[in-house]
Amino acid sequence: MSVLLFLKLLHLVNEVKMELMIVEQLFNRLDALDSRLDAIQLLLKVMEVRIRLMESRIDYRFDRMEEQTIVSI
């Protein structure tokens, strides 16, 4: 009887190991998704800076055009 109990226990241990491997894989996927999210957020910040830079260039050009218009009048 103790051999049967030992085999059942061994089977349960193996099932738990398999479940732990699945959980570990899920955590690895979550880590990968978190890294992707960090990269996307960084890219978003870069895009925001580029947009602000383009806006300031446009403002500068309009200011220069206004100055030239005033000077030519």
Order of alpha helices (4+ residues) and beta strands (2+ residues): alpha
